[in-house]
């Protein structure tokens, strides 16, 4: 939706999704959106444009024909000075596997981040939906794993960490990854998505054992979370899905330790998975979810590049 107050033209590049034609914008600098801009673009933050309200409310919108995503923050979750500092850092993140920050809005008690729109929901949606989970072929799972690891490696290189979980792994219809919702806190676990008791159990499985320590290696904490995501891709199970009355990791760890790998694989890909990729992935998961952060690989070492030659481009 356009309105007379808009001053900056959004320039569209080539489509980033060959299925729906969704495009990635090209901007010379981050845009400072007004509250009015975002109100117009989301039809007054109408419920029909509400994508998610878990933690913070996230809306879809449209400015000058460019689809956007508007993520709402509050003054209570992040102070103005810190918000501006983080926006500056996030604005420098430009990578094919990271959702692009287009700009921000900071007016009175309102804090908004505006991102590019990614067209095919999150990995969490695909794992949770019976219909969408059938679309997760083995090749697509490997493609997602590789994209997520490449995006994380880039973020770590520029000093951005945090919140590695399927909700924040966005997908195109081509199953290319765009990582989102990173880097707004100095501590990985200060994000409001973790702050409510009602949500702790939903995210607890992704937290490294050392998460309560003040002096911790955030990169190794991210690697732990990444290992849990890889395990979800292998098993087709969500962390909240109890197996034989046990939590996700408590169920999986003995199988990993005893090398009962066949009990881990998702039956949906049992007949179509690549054995070499599968074995490499489960061994990588074992290292990533080690209780000792010093025994975990770096995210660069965790990239499934050794399987690259087996992955077909779709």
Backbone as a ProteinNet text record, in pm:
[ID]
protein_1_A
[PRIMARY]
XXXXXXXXXXXXXXXXXXXXXXXXXXXXXXXXXXXXXXXXXXXXXXXXXXXXXXXXXXXXXXXXXXXXXXXXXXXXXXXXXXXXXXXXXXXXXXXXXXXXXXXXXXXXXXXXXXXXXXXXXXXXXXXXXXXXXXXXXXXXXXXXXXXXXXXXXXXXXXXXXXXXXXXXXXXXXXXXXXXXXXXXXXXXXXXXXXXXXXXXXXXXXXXXXXXXXXXXXXXXXXXXXXXXXXXXXXXXXXXXXXXXXXXXXXXXXXXXXXXXXXXXXXXXXXXXXXXXXXXXXXXXXXXXXXXXXXXXXXXXXXXXXXXXXXXXXX
[TERTIARY]
84.5	0	88.1	56.4	132.2	54	126.6	59.5	146.8	93.4	165.4	293	310.6	428.7	553.6	543	659.5	754	885.2	984	1088.2	1106.7	1214.8	1159.9	1214.9	1173.6	1241.1	1165.6	1221.6	1256.1	1382	1427.7	1431.1	1367.8	1361.1	1470.9	1531.5	1631.2	1566	1649.2	1598.7	1521.8	1424.3	1350	1442.8	1415.6	1491.2	1416.1	1293.5	1216.9	1165.2	1210.1	1170.1	1027.2	970.2	833.4	731.4	745.3	645.6	695.2	824.5	877.7	905.8	904.1	935	1074.8	1089.1	1215.1	1284.3	1415.2	1493.8	1521.4	1489.4	1509.7	1657.1	1689.2	1824.2	1814.6	1880.3	1875.7	2017.6	2037.7	2168.7	2195	2088.7	2103.9	1974.9	1984.2	1864.5	1767	1640.5	1537.6	1482.9	1458.8	1390.9	1242.9	1166.4	1022.7	952.9	847.7	763.2	657	599	490.2	375.4	352.7	247.3	275.7	403.4	442.5	398.8	433.9	409.4	261.7	192.7	48.8	-22.2	17.3	-39.3	-5.9	117.5	162.9	98	52.7	-7.7	-158.6	-216.5	-359.1	-394.1	-315.4	-341.8	-310.5	-207.7	-170.5	-292	-360.1	-481.9	-447.5	-539.1	-516.7	-496.8	-554.1	-537.8	-392.8	-314.8	-173.8	-81.1	-139.5	-59.5	-4.2	127.8	192.4	214.2	258.4	289.4	271.4	227.9	220.7	286.3	374.5	450.5	574.2	580.9	691.6	659.6	695.5	664	571.4	487.4	396.1	470.5	440.9	504.5	394.2	404.9	303	365	284.2	323.7	269.3	338	294.3	340	311.3	347.1	376.3	495.2	532.4	582.7	514.7	551.9	566.5	479.6	482.8	581.5	658	753.9	693.8	686.3	637.2	740.3	691.5	779.7	724.6	809.1	768.8	804.4	709	726.7	724.4	834.3	847.6	843.1	748.2	725.6	803.9	867.6	934.5	872.1	907.1	857.3	974.4	950.7	1055.3	1099.9	1009	1043.3	1144.2	1140.3	1229.3	1364.9	1373.4	1501.7	1497.3	1598.9	1604.2	1641.4	1608.2	1623.2	1767.9	1861.4	2002.1	2052.7	2018.9	2061.8	1994.5	1867.4	1793.7	1862.4	1898.5	1963.1	2098.9	2171.1	2301.7	2288.1	2190	2169.1	2120.8	2037	1989.1	2106.6	2199.6	2317.9	2398.5	2412.3	2486.6	2412.4	2282.5	2203.1	2194.9	2197.4	2187	2304.7	2415.9	2534.9	2534.5	2441	2435.7	2372.1	2453.5	2405.9	2461.9	2376.7	2420	2301.1	2327.4	2219.5	2134.2	2187	2111.5	2066.5	2065.4	2019.8	1911.1	1797.7	1689	1738.2	1711.1	1764.4	1682.6	1751.9	1687.9	1677.5	1556	1533.5	1535.9	1499.6	1497.1	1430.8	1401.7	1345.8	1258.1	1186.8	1103.9	1118.1	1147.6	1158.4	1088.6	963.6	883.8	813	840	779.9	805.1	697.8	714.3	715.5	717	712.2	851.2	882.3	1007	971.5	1009.8	980.8	1105.9	1122.8	1222.7	1148.7	1197.7	1133	1228.7	1183.7	1264.9	1203.8	1286	1232.8	1136.4	1042.1	944.6	1002.2	992.5	1036	911.2	896.7	765.6	707.7	785.5	735.1	739.8	708.1	697.8	833.2	826.9	948.1	964.3	1083.9	1107.3	1015.5	988.6	898.3	760.4	709.8	579.5	582.6	690.7	701.1	712.6	782.5	795	665.7	588.4	467	344.4	344.8	228.5	240.3	138.1	139.4	148.6	76.4	77.7	214.4	270.9	398.9	515.4	504.8	615.3	638.5	534.4	550.9	635.2	649.9	731.8	880	911.7	1050.8	1120	1157.3	1234.8	1373.3	1445.8	1580.5	1669	1658.6	1740	1709.6	1582.1	1545.2	1594.2	1590.9	1641.5	1791.6	1864.7	2007.3	2032.1	1949.8	1961.8	1937.8	1839	1808.6	1924.4	1978.2	2090.4	2210.2	2240.6	2354.2	2331.3	2211.4	2181	2187.3	2133.2	2135.2	2278	2360.5	2498.6	2578	2556.1	2626.6	2584.2	2453.8	2405.9	2461.4	2464.5	2517.9	2667.1	2740.1	2883.7	2908.7	2830.2	2844.5	2811.1	2700.4	2660.3	2766.6	2825.1	2929.8	3053.3	3083.6	3200	3184.3	3060.5	3038.5	2987.1	2993.4	2964	2817.7	2733.1	2589.9	2555.1	2481.8	2450	2303.8	2255.9	2133.1	2011.9	1927.6	1794.4	1796.4	1882.3	1886.1	1777.7	1672.6	1561.6	1476.2	1392.1	1317.9	1228.8	1177.4	1094.8	1171.1	1302.8	1385.7	1458.7	1427.4	1482.6	1371	1374.6	1270.2	1309.2	1208.2	1232.6	1163.6	1227.4	1159.9	1093.6	1015.5	954.6	1058.6	1178	1289.1	1367.3	1324	1387.2	1527.6	1546.6	1665.1	1634.9	1736.1	1720.2	1746.9	1664.8	1690.2	1677.2	1787.2	1783.5	1730.2	1651.7	1588.8	1593.1	1566.2	1546.8	1671.9	1787.7	1912.3	1966	2048.8	2134.2	2073.9	1953.3	1896.3	1929	2007	2041.9	2189.8	2247.4	2387.2	2402.3	2296.5	2296.5	2197.5	2236.5	2153.7	2014.6	2002.5	1878.2	1799.2	1832.6	1756	1636.9	1628.3	1518	1386.3	1286	1157.7	1090.1	1129.1	1071.4	1104.7	1210.1	1249.2	1201.8	1155.3	1136.5	1008.1	910.1	783.1	786	740.6	736.9	655.9	552.5	466.7	538.5	654.2	725.4	856.3	896.2	1026.2	1037.1	934.4	941.6	942	887.1	883.3	1021.3	1111.4	1242.6	1356.2	1324.1	1427.4	1520.6	1468.9	1551.6	1661	1643.6	1744.7	1855.3	1837	1932.2	2047.8	2168.9	2287.5	2286.4	2345.2	2343.8	2401.8	2492.9	2558.1	2483.4	2356.2	2287.5	2272.2	2274.1	2258.2	2390.6	2501.6	2631.6	2650.2	2711.9	2734.7	2850.1	2952.5	3067.8	3055.8	2999.4	2983	3018.1	3053.5	3087.1	2957.4	2910.3	2782.7	2787	2903.1	2912.3	2891	2947	2929.4	2787	2724.5	2583.7	2496	2528.1	2455.4	2475.5	2597.1	2626.2	2542	2525.4	2438.8	2297.1	2244.9	2109.4	2099.3	2202.5	2205.4	2201.2	2271.5	2267.8	2128.3	2053.5	1915.6	1829.4	1850	1775.6	1808.8	1936.6	1975.6	1907	1898.6	1833.6	1685.2	1622.2	1482.4	1467.5	1562.4	1557.6	1574.8	1661.8	1687	1566.4	1509.3	1402.5	1263	1248.5	1116.1	1031.4	1092.6	1020	1047.4	949.5	967	1015.8	1083.8	1136.1	1025.6	907.9	796.7	726.9	761.1	694.3	759.2	690.3	746.2	749.2	854.3	868.8	884.9	789.4	789.8	797.8	727.6	721.3	846	938.1	1063.3	1073.6	1155.5	1181.5	1262.7	1270.8	1333.5	1479.5	1560.4	1702.5	1725.3	1644.8	1660.2	1630.4	1540	1510.9	1623.8	1677.9	1774	1915.2	1957.3	2097.2	2139	2060.2	2101.8	2112.6	2025.5	2032.3	2159.5	2197.4	2322.5	2441.9	2439	2551.6	2569.9	2458.7	2465.4	2469.6	2472.8	2479.4	2359.3	2244.6	2121.2	2058.4	2131.1	2093.8	1963.7	1936.8	1814.5	1688.5	1700.8	1585.2	1562.4	1657.2	1646	1581.6	1600.9	1562.6	1411.3	1365.8	1224.3	1177.3	1073.8	1024.3	986.8	952.3	911.3	1025	1149.9	1264.1	1350.2	1297.3	1374.4	1422.2	1338.5	1372.2	1438.7	1454.2	1506.5	1630	1672.7	1786.5	1918	2018.6	2153.6	2226.8	2272	2330.7	2454.7	2541	2663.5	2630.5	2534.8	2491.5	2433.5	2349.4	2282.7	2384.3	2480.7	2580.5	2665.2	2700	2779	2699.1	2569.6	2484.3	2467.6	2442.8	2421.5	2549.9	2664.2	2791.4	2814.6	2773.6	2783.4	2692.2	2571.1	2477.6	2537.7	2599	2661.4	2760.8	2842.3	2942.6	2876.5	2776.4	2713	2641	2578.7	2499.4	2578.1	2710.2	2794.2	2767.6	2766.7	2748.7	2864.3	2982.5	3101.8	3116.5	3103.1	3112.5	3246.6	3352.7	3484.7	3494.8	3403.9	3404.9	3315	3242.9	3159.1	3243.9	3209.9	3282.2	3241.8	3319.7	3274.9	3167.2	3092.8	2988.8	3050.9	3172.8	3241.4	3273.2	3311.5	3339.9	3212.3	3100.1	2972.8	2898.8	2949	2881.3	2888.4	2774.7	2774.1	2836.6	2953.7	3015.2	3065.4	3095	3142.8	3034.1	2909.8	2798.7	2756	2824.2	2779.6	2760.9	2852.8	2846.2	2724	2660.1	2544.3	2412.8	2417.9	2293.9	2253.9	2136.1	2088.4	2023.4	2048.5	1984.2	1847.3	1746.3	1609.8	1563.5
-118.8	0	123.9	219.2	343.1	453.6	556.4	674.2	794.1	914.6	1032.8	1065	1012.7	1048.1	972.9	874.8	795.5	876.2	867.3	945.8	859.7	736.2	654.4	545.3	537	433.6	302.5	194.1	62	-0.3	-34.2	-90.8	-242.2	-311.8	-456.6	-519.3	-627	-700.8	-822.9	-917	-1039.4	-1119.3	-1200.6	-1282.1	-1372.7	-1387.5	-1481.7	-1613.2	-1618.5	-1742.6	-1763.2	-1868.7	-1894.1	-1945.3	-1987.4	-2040	-1927.3	-1833.7	-1726.7	-1591.9	-1582.3	-1456.7	-1352.3	-1390.6	-1295.5	-1237.5	-1106.8	-1038.9	-988.8	-972.1	-913.2	-767.8	-674.6	-532	-494	-385	-328.7	-186.5	-162.6	-31.4	18.6	147.5	206.1	218.8	240.6	257	213.8	186.2	151.2	267.7	234.2	337.6	358	481.7	513.6	530.2	430.5	432.9	511.2	579.1	642.2	542	568	482.3	484.9	600.5	613.8	525.6	521.6	433.7	290	242.5	102.6	75.9	175.7	162.3	146.6	229	218.8	84.4	42.6	-77.7	-204.9	-203.2	-322.1	-308	-205.4	-176.7	-158.3	-73.2	-44.6	-160.7	-238.1	-357.2	-448.6	-469.3	-551.1	-697.1	-763.3	-903.4	-993.6	-955.6	-1039.9	-1038.6	-939.9	-932.8	-980.5	-1033.4	-1082.6	-1220.8	-1230.4	-1357.8	-1440.1	-1374.3	-1444.2	-1349.3	-1403.5	-1323.8	-1397.4	-1491.2	-1561.7	-1479.3	-1428.8	-1341	-1199.7	-1163.1	-1031	-1047.7	-947.4	-953.8	-924.6	-1003.8	-988.9	-977.4	-874.3	-846.9	-849.5	-884.3	-865.5	-731.7	-671.3	-543.2	-524.6	-407	-376.7	-227.4	-195.4	-56.1	-43.6	37.3	60.5	-69.4	-165.5	-292.1	-392.9	-355.2	-447.5	-508.1	-641.6	-708.9	-696.8	-669.4	-653.8	-731.7	-747.6	-805.8	-705.7	-676.9	-577.5	-649	-639.4	-706.5	-601.2	-615.9	-515.7	-547.9	-444.2	-452.4	-346.9	-351.4	-250.4	-191	-76.6	-9.7	-96.2	-181.3	-265.1	-372.9	-421	-529.4	-479.6	-355.9	-302.5	-150	-90.3	54.9	119.4	248.5	317.5	319.5	349.7	358.2	223.1	118.7	-15.8	-57.9	-22.1	-56	3.7	130.8	197.1	134.9	97.5	34.9	-99.6	-177.3	-309.4	-298	-200.3	-179.8	-151.2	-71.4	-38.8	-164.7	-252.1	-376.7	-468.1	-486.4	-575.2	-524.5	-392.6	-334.3	-365.8	-405.1	-439.3	-585.1	-663.5	-806	-825	-859.8	-883.1	-1015.2	-1115.3	-1249.6	-1321.1	-1410.7	-1479.9	-1565.3	-1603.1	-1687.1	-1613.6	-1481	-1399.7	-1304.4	-1303.3	-1211.6	-1068	-987.5	-851.9	-754.8	-682.3	-573.6	-453	-402.2	-287.9	-155.5	-158.7	-35	-55.4	54.9	47.4	168.7	160.4	271.6	279.6	398.2	419.4	550.2	540.5	657.6	633.1	718.8	708.5	569	493.1	360.7	250.1	287	188.4	161.4	33.2	-9	-114.6	-90.5	-185.7	-211.7	-336.1	-372	-415.3	-372.6	-403.8	-488.3	-608	-703.2	-730.2	-786.8	-838.8	-953.5	-975.5	-1083.1	-1211.8	-1321	-1452.2	-1537.9	-1599.6	-1639.4	-1772.6	-1861.1	-1997.3	-2039.3	-1947.3	-1978.3	-2019.3	-2071.4	-2110.2	-2261.5	-2305.2	-2449.1	-2506.7	-2429.4	-2475.5	-2510	-2425.2	-2451.3	-2580.6	-2604.3	-2725.1	-2850.7	-2840.5	-2955.9	-2983.8	-2879.1	-2892.2	-2930.5	-2898.5	-2921.5	-3054.6	-3138	-3267.9	-3250.6	-3151.7	-3127.4	-3078.8	-2980.6	-2924.7	-3019.1	-3102.4	-3193.2	-3294	-3325.4	-3418.5	-3358	-3225	-3158.4	-3160.1	-3201.4	-3202.1	-3330.8	-3337.2	-3450.4	-3447.6	-3557.7	-3561.3	-3453.9	-3436.8	-3335.5	-3196.1	-3167.7	-3036.5	-3017.8	-3123.5	-3114	-3081.8	-3146	-3118	-2975.4	-2932	-2795.3	-2693.8	-2721.2	-2633.6	-2634.1	-2752.5	-2762.8	-2683	-2694.6	-2622.2	-2472	-2430	-2287.1	-2225.6	-2297.1	-2246.5	-2235.5	-2335.4	-2331.8	-2219.6	-2196.8	-2088.2	-1951.8	-1936.7	-1811.7	-1787	-1893.1	-1880.1	-1848.7	-1914.1	-1887.5	-1739.9	-1686.3	-1544.4	-1456.1	-1484.8	-1403.5	-1406.7	-1523.5	-1533.4	-1452.4	-1448.4	-1372	-1223.2	-1173.8	-1031.2	-1006.2	-1110.4	-1092.4	-1089.9	-1161.4	-1168	-1311.1	-1325.8	-1457.7	-1462.7	-1586.3	-1601.1	-1658.3	-1725	-1771.6	-1862.1	-1963.6	-2060.6	-2164.5	-2156.5	-2251.4	-2243.1	-2343.7	-2350.1	-2229.8	-2162.7	-2043.1	-1935.1	-1932.9	-1827.4	-1870.5	-1988.3	-2035.8	-2026.3	-1919.8	-1894	-1955.5	-1992.7	-2065.4	-1999.5	-2007.9	-1973.5	-2100.3	-2086.4	-2204.7	-2294.6	-2240.8	-2320.4	-2386.7	-2362.5	-2416.4	-2362.2	-2236.4	-2163.8	-2098.1	-2089.2	-2042.2	-1893	-1826.1	-1689.7	-1689.4	-1668.4	-1663.3	-1528.3	-1528.3	-1404.5	-1397.2	-1275.9	-1251.8	-1277.2	-1241.4	-1257.9	-1123.1	-1127.6	-1015.1	-897.5	-909	-793.4	-789.7	-886	-885.6	-913.3	-862.8	-890.8	-1031.2	-1086.1	-1221.5	-1301.9	-1419.6	-1498.7	-1522.8	-1530.4	-1573.9	-1461.1	-1337	-1224.4	-1191.8	-1253.8	-1227.4	-1256.3	-1173.1	-1188.6	-1319.3	-1382.9	-1512.1	-1614.4	-1589.9	-1681	-1633.4	-1510.1	-1448.9	-1491.2	-1539.5	-1577.5	-1723.1	-1749.2	-1886.5	-1976.9	-1922.6	-2003.2	-2048.3	-1983.5	-2019.3	-2092	-2100.7	-2159	-2301	-2382.5	-2521.3	-2534.4	-2436	-2441.5	-2421.3	-2357	-2325.5	-2390.1	-2454.9	-2504.5	-2602.6	-2687.8	-2791	-2731.3	-2607.6	-2545.1	-2477.1	-2465.4	-2391.9	-2481.3	-2431.5	-2504.7	-2520.7	-2629.7	-2652.8	-2537.2	-2460.7	-2351.5	-2219.7	-2222.2	-2098.3	-1999	-2046.2	-1955.4	-1893.4	-1939.6	-1885.5	-1746.6	-1657.6	-1521.5	-1518.1	-1599.9	-1605.2	-1730.4	-1715.4	-1831.3	-1791.5	-1891.7	-1871.6	-1876.5	-1760.4	-1754.9	-1833.7	-1838.5	-1912.5	-2061.4	-2115	-2257	-2285.9	-2188.3	-2204.1	-2213.1	-2132.3	-2139.3	-2273.7	-2327.2	-2456.8	-2566.1	-2559	-2655.2	-2648.3	-2527.6	-2508.7	-2558.2	-2532.1	-2577.8	-2730.4	-2796.9	-2942.8	-2996.4	-2927.4	-2969	-2953.7	-2844.2	-2823.8	-2933.3	-2969	-3077.7	-3208.2	-3232	-3353.4	-3354.3	-3239	-3229.6	-3260.7	-3213.3	-3241.7	-3390.6	-3455.6	-3598.4	-3681.5	-3647.4	-3729.7	-3691.6	-3566.9	-3518.1	-3485.8	-3485.1	-3460	-3319.3	-3264.2	-3135.5	-3159.8	-3060.3	-3076.3	-3094.4	-3041	-3054.7	-3189.3	-3265.4	-3393	-3500	-3542.9	-3644.4	-3780.4	-3856.7	-3990.7	-4087.8	-4178.8	-4275	-4203.3	-4089.9	-4016.9	-3938.9	-3925.2	-3855.4	-3728.5	-3635.1	-3515.9	-3553.5	-3460.9	-3487.5	-3531.3	-3451.3	-3485	-3605	-3618.1	-3733.3	-3863	-3857.4	-3973.5	-3998.8	-3892	-3907.2	-3940.2	-3886.2	-3903.8	-4050.7	-4137.9	-4278.6	-4346.2	-4308.9	-4366.8	-4322.7	-4197.5	-4148.9	-4219.2	-4231	-4290.3	-4437.7	-4509.7	-4652.9	-4678.7	-4567.9	-4574.4	-4648.7	-4634.4	-4690.7	-4587.4	-4557.7	-4447.8	-4473.6	-4600.6	-4630.9	-4595.3	-4588.8	-4551.3	-4400.8	-4326.3	-4181.2	-4127.2	-4195	-4135.6	-4129.1	-4021.4	-4000.8	-4107.5	-4185.5	-4287.6	-4231.7	-4102.9	-4041.9	-4037.7	-4041.2	-4036.3	-4161.8	-4264.1	-4386.4	-4449.1	-4446.1	-4510.9	-4417.6	-4291	-4195.6	-4119.8	-4141.6	-4065.8	-4120.1	-4034.9	-4073.8	-4122.5	-4247	-4307.7	-4232.5	-4191.2	-4121.3	-3986.1	-3916.1	-3788.9	-3810.5	-3912.2	-3940.2	-3969.3	-4057.2	-4092.6	-3971.8	-3891.1	-3771.3	-3675.1	-3664	-3570.9	-3613.4	-3742.1	-3784.4	-3769.9	-3792.8	-3773.9	-3626.5	-3541.7	-3397.8	-3355.1	-3409.3	-3377.9	-3415.4	-3534.8	-3578.8	-3475.5	-3422.1	-3323.1	-3191.2	-3150	-3020	-3014.8	-3126	-3124.8	-3177.9	-3178.5	-3218.4	-3127.5	-3187.7	-3107.8	-3010.3	-3049.9	-2967.1	-2876.4	-2744.4	-2654.8	-2663	-2699.9	-2709.7	-2826.6	-2922	-3037.5	-3016.7	-2906.2	-2876	-2812.6	-2837.6	-2771.7	-2625.5	-2548.2	-2413.6	-2428.3	-2322.3	-2332.2	-2353.7	-2304.3	-2327.5	-2475.4	-2541.6	-2684.9	-2767.1	-2707.5	-2779.7	-2772.7	-2694.7	-2685.6	-2819.9	-2871.2	-3001.9	-2996.9	-2934.1	-2917.1	-3048.8	-3144.4	-3272.6	-3348	-3306.2	-3370.5	-3291.8	-3181.6	-3088.5	-3156.1	-3247	-3305	-3393.6	-3433.6	-3521.9	-3445.7	-3314.4	-3237.5	-3191.3	-3228.3	-3187.4	-3051.9	-2967.1	-2836.5	-2854.2	-2803.2	-2822.7	-2703.6
0	0	0	-81.6	-86.5	-15.1	29.5	81.8	52.1	54.6	6.9	81.6	204.1	281.2	242.2	153.4	117.6	30.6	63.5	-8.4	-77.8	-31.6	-83.6	-174.6	-293.1	-387	-350.3	-354.4	-330.5	-464.7	-484.3	-610.2	-597.4	-689.5	-683	-767.5	-713.6	-787.9	-852.6	-896.1	-955.3	-850.3	-893.3	-797.6	-717.3	-586.2	-505	-493.1	-540.2	-542.5	-683.6	-747.9	-885.8	-895.8	-781.6	-782.9	-781.2	-685.4	-671.5	-722.8	-756.9	-808.6	-703.2	-574.9	-468.4	-489.1	-467.9	-498.1	-372.7	-383.2	-274.6	-309.2	-219.1	-248.8	-245.6	-310.8	-306.6	-252.1	-141.1	-76.3	-52.5	-71.5	-45.7	104.4	181.8	326.8	394.9	524.6	599.7	599.2	590.6	590	731.1	767.1	892.1	861.9	898.8	874.4	985.2	948.7	1049.6	1093.1	1209	1255.3	1155	1093.9	992.6	871.7	828.6	717.9	744.7	862.6	895.1	919.4	971.3	991.6	857.4	760.1	625.9	562.5	576.3	505.4	557.6	683.2	744.1	762.4	699.1	715.5	863.4	929.3	1070	1161.6	1125.9	1202.4	1220.3	1109.8	1110.4	1138.4	1208.3	1244.6	1123.1	1008.2	889.6	839.3	883.4	846.4	957.7	1064.1	1175.8	1141.8	1132.3	1100.3	1226	1333.4	1457.8	1574.4	1687.6	1809.7	1925.8	1893.8	1996.5	2029.7	2152.8	2189.3	2147.8	2025.3	1971.3	1852.5	1829.6	1716.6	1586.8	1484.9	1354.1	1249.4	1165.2	1064.1	924.7	826.7	687.3	640.2	544.3	491.7	349	294.4	156.1	144.3	92.3	67.5	-75.5	-154	-294.2	-371.9	-343.2	-415.2	-361.1	-259.5	-198.8	-72.4	-67.6	51.6	163.2	282.4	397.9	516.8	617.5	745.3	854.6	941.7	1047.7	1182.3	1253.6	1383.8	1494.2	1585.2	1689.1	1815.8	1871.4	2000.7	2091.4	2218.9	2312.1	2388.3	2449.1	2526.5	2643.2	2692.6	2806.6	2768.6	2643.1	2603	2557.1	2510.3	2465	2469.6	2528	2541.9	2409	2397.4	2269.5	2220.8	2309.9	2269.4	2221.4	2295.2	2255.8	2125.6	2111.1	1989.4	1866.8	1874.5	1761.1	1730.6	1835.5	1816.5	1746.6	1789	1729.4	1585.7	1559.4	1422.6	1329.9	1378.7	1297.7	1266.2	1365.3	1344.7	1248.1	1272.1	1187.2	1044.4	1029	895.8	806.9	866.6	788.8	743.9	795.5	762.1	625.1	528.6	392.4	342.1	336.5	296.6	235.7	143.2	73.3	165.7	282.6	375.3	500.9	495.7	608.9	560.8	630.3	594.8	606.6	504.7	497.4	582	668.8	742.6	650.8	631.8	542.9	617.5	744.6	821.1	955.6	1023.2	1157.4	1184.7	1295.5	1342.3	1493.4	1544.1	1687.8	1721.4	1764	1799.4	1931.8	2029.1	2161.5	2218.5	2243.1	2301.7	2196.8	2071	1963.4	1907.3	1891.8	1829.3	1724.8	1601.2	1494.4	1411.3	1370.7	1270.8	1145.3	1030	902.8	819.1	784.7	709.3	572.4	485.3	360.6	391.1	302.2	316.9	258.3	333	285.2	269	152.8	101.1	147.7	209.2	231.4	377.7	467.6	610.3	669.5	789.6	862	861.8	897.3	911.6	1018.1	1122.2	1227.4	1171.7	1082.4	1020.5	940.5	868.6	786.8	873	984.8	1072.8	1148.5	1174.7	1255.6	1174.4	1045.4	960.5	887.8	900.9	833.5	683.2	630.3	485.9	439	510.6	467.6	494.5	598	629.2	517.5	441.5	329.4	217.9	218.8	118	153.9	276.4	321.5	278.3	151.9	103	166.9	154.8	211	148.7	16.6	-51.7	2.1	27.6	80	222.9	301.4	438.7	439	349.4	340.1	292.1	199.8	148.2	260	344.4	458	557.7	586.8	680.5	631.7	504.1	448.7	450.3	411.2	409.3	547.4	646.6	783.8	835.8	807	856.2	790.6	661.9	592.4	646.8	672.1	728.9	867.9	950.8	1086.2	1085.1	995.4	986.8	955.2	863.4	829.7	949.7	1017.8	1133.1	1242.4	1265.4	1366.7	1327.6	1199.6	1154.2	1184.6	1182	1208	1350.1	1434.3	1576	1613.5	1539.3	1570	1609	1719.9	1773.2	1816.9	1845	1920.7	1851.7	1932.5	1891.6	1769.1	1771.5	1661.7	1685.8	1610.9	1620.7	1495.5	1471	1344.4	1316.4	1420.7	1398.1	1323.4	1340.3	1283.3	1156.7	1106.8	980.1	876.4	797.8	699.3	565.7	486.5	362.4	244.3	127.9	3.3	-49.9	-155.8	-216.4	-282.5	-307.2	-359.2	-246	-122.6	-1.8	21.2	-17.5	24.5	158.6	242.2	380	391.5	474.3	519.2	671.9	741.3	887.2	933	1040.3	1087.4	1239.4	1290.8	1434.5	1517.7	1464.2	1536.7	1583.2	1689.6	1720.9	1793.1	1847.1	1916.5	2064.5	2112.6	2253.9	2270.7	2379.6	2408.1	2462.8	2517.8	2569.5	2487.7	2444.8	2355.4	2412.2	2543.3	2603.4	2668.3	2637	2688.7	2601.2	2484.5	2392.6	2461.8	2438.6	2507.3	2472.9	2363.3	2330.8	2439.5	2515.7	2622	2758.8	2768.9	2899.5	2969.1	2898.1	2959.1	3002.8	3124.9	3174.3	3083.7	3021	2934.7	2809.1	2777.5	2655.1	2682.1	2809.4	2839.2	2785.7	2808.9	2766	2614.7	2545.2	2399.5	2338.6	2412.6	2357.3	2435.7	2547.1	2637	2568.1	2482.5	2419.7	2331.9	2287.3	2201.1	2281.8	2413.5	2495.7	2536.6	2519.9	2562.5	2714.4	2766.8	2912.5	2992.8	2932.7	3004.9	2991.5	2948.1	2910.6	3025.7	3151.5	3265	3308.7	3253.5	3292.3	3232.3	3309.7	3259.3	3159.8	3182.6	3092.7	3007.3	2889.8	2801.6	2659.6	2582.5	2442.5	2362.5	2318.1	2247.2	2117.1	2053.4	1927.5	1951	2060.2	2090.5	2139.1	2203.9	2241.8	2117.2	2016.2	1888.9	1820.8	1829	1766.9	1831.8	1963.8	2032.4	1975.5	1965.8	1913.4	1769.3	1690.7	1552.1	1546.2	1638.2	1643.3	1669.7	1756.6	1784.3	1659.1	1585.3	1460.7	1360	1347.7	1257.4	1297.4	1427.2	1475.9	1439.8	1444.4	1402.4	1253.5	1173.1	1029.7	1002.5	1077.8	1059.4	1101.7	1216.5	1274.2	1226.4	1180	1144	1264.7	1383	1507.5	1558.2	1630	1696.3	1838.5	1894.4	2029.8	2133.4	2106.3	2200.8	2190.3	2087.7	2064.9	2151.2	2254.6	2343.1	2273.5	2301.3	2245.9	2361.4	2373.8	2483.8	2619	2628.7	2754	2788.8	2694.6	2720.7	2637.7	2684.4	2605.9	2482.7	2390.4	2260	2273.8	2341.1	2353.4	2444.3	2548	2637.3	2563	2467.8	2382.9	2283.7	2225	2115.5	2162.9	2276.6	2318.5	2331.4	2396.7	2405.4	2268.6	2176.1	2042.3	1971.3	1989.7	1931.9	1995.6	2127	2199.5	2162.6	2144.1	2111.1	1961.3	1885.2	1738.4	1677.5	1742.2	1686.7	1593.9	1488.2	1400.1	1324.4	1294.2	1218.8	1296.7	1429.6	1511.6	1512.2	1455.8	1454.4	1327.6	1216.9	1089.2	1072	1014.3	985.4	886.5	920.7	827.5	691	685.9	559	457.9	506.1	413.1	425	489.6	512.1	382	279.4	152.7	52.7	88.7	-9.5	38.1	162.1	213.3	158.1	158.7	119.3	244.3	244.4	364.1	411.7	318.7	357.7	421.4	364.1	422.2	561.3	573	699.5	809.9	781.9	882.7	921	821.9	851.2	937.9	909.5	983.7	1129.3	1154.2	1293	1374.4	1311.5	1382.5	1412.9	1320.3	1343.2	1457.8	1461.3	1569.5	1704.2	1712	1837.1	1889	1799.5	1839.2	1880.3	1805.3	1830.6	1964.8	2005.8	2129	2248	2236.7	2349.1	2468.8	2589.2	2710.5	2730.5	2685.5	2700.2	2578.3	2595.3	2479.3	2407.4	2479.9	2417.7	2320.2	2332.7	2242.5	2120.9	2119.7	2003.6	1893.7	1768.6	1659.1	1649.6	1577.9	1541.9	1435.5	1409.3	1307	1169.1	1147.7	1020.3	1003.3	1112.5	1107.7	1099	1139.8	1141	1008.5	913.3	783.6	712.2	664.2	596.8	457.8	445	313.5	257.1	344.1	295.7	220.1	241	170.7	48.4	21.2	-81	-216.6	-251.6	-384.9	-403.7	-293.2	-303.1	-315.2	-290.2	-284.5	-423.1	-465.1	-597.5	-588	-683.7	-690.8	-753.4	-680.8	-728.1	-809.7
[MASK]
++++++++++++++++++++++++++++++++++++++++++++++++++++++++++++++++++++++++++++++++++++++++++++++++++++++++++++++++++++++++++++++++++++++++++++++++++++++++++++++++++++++++++++++++++++++++++++++++++++++++++++++++++++++++++++++++++++++++++++++++++++++++++++++++++++++++++++++++++++++++++++++++++++++++++++++++++++++++++

